[in-house]
């Protein structure tokens, strides 16, 4: 069967749609106006986090019988395997290969084509099953995920990260780079089918340097405290419940002291732009490494980021379940946009035909559990070329150190700028 035909506009099923990488795959595809379906164990909960227009269906790889309905009409699939066990792998692979479609699988860098499948862990087992199934495939083999540094968040609150092998050199990959590479492979299977891409970050940095950069991002020193390997091994074994897995991880980190992870330009080759640095990742996730912020601290962070044009870093200040209400954007009706994905998707639609030249930010204005910010936008409506200005006030409600609700009040309809 021909499984490598153009699927640029076909329906994509995202398996792992609420995870660190999958949610960005969903957002990027939906932002391009491409049809997306998300597989979820709990559709109602997942739906709140999805952009408007994403089809959310019930399904679970541990219940292969749920896959055929979810795969109906699907021409491409983003696959994240949910565990370290190959349970139901043959049934899942067969379901994926039951019709012509292209599968992009998020594998791991430690898979080697020169080793027996059994020595490549669960990632090698999934790759082998896809190859044997006859489905068109692309394997993405990333090195370490930058998001794994979030395991240090609680320690970072104290200013000290205690872990082994501080001099281990990592080339960590930003989750958005993985998503961008996945989207490229999904939308251009003719270029990527049958290819296993090894993905890394743009630089090698030690784990101790990661701690320093996290401190730089949060504005307070964070130092590395070297933990004895035997002590760390005992902790990891208890945490993962698998002594062999914990020992393998420790052995790998030990090798990185003298043989750091490689740096490749695959992300740039696939996406057309350089991979994001760990410094950038830490800045975007700064709020994750801070204790729950009070209203004043959070408001100051928000305004500072807005004035600096760091819109990419604002997500870290928002609850994933953010609710936004802006009646003038919904014909006077108090429609609630729920979840960051839906809020961002709505913003993308509103700004699709707008070029913003400047934003004046006034505030923050503080109240108990809330703060407000006034914005004035100087913008051009690109289809008509009309230059306008709009002023609005956003009222933010804060809980547990995050913005949980935004209520938007427009001072005026857009006015022409002379």
Order of alpha helices (4+ residues) and beta strands (2+ residues): beta-alpha-beta-alpha-beta-alpha-beta-alpha-beta-alpha-beta-alpha-beta-beta-alpha-alpha-beta-beta-alpha-beta-alpha-alpha-alpha-alpha-alpha-beta-beta-alpha-beta-beta-beta-beta-beta
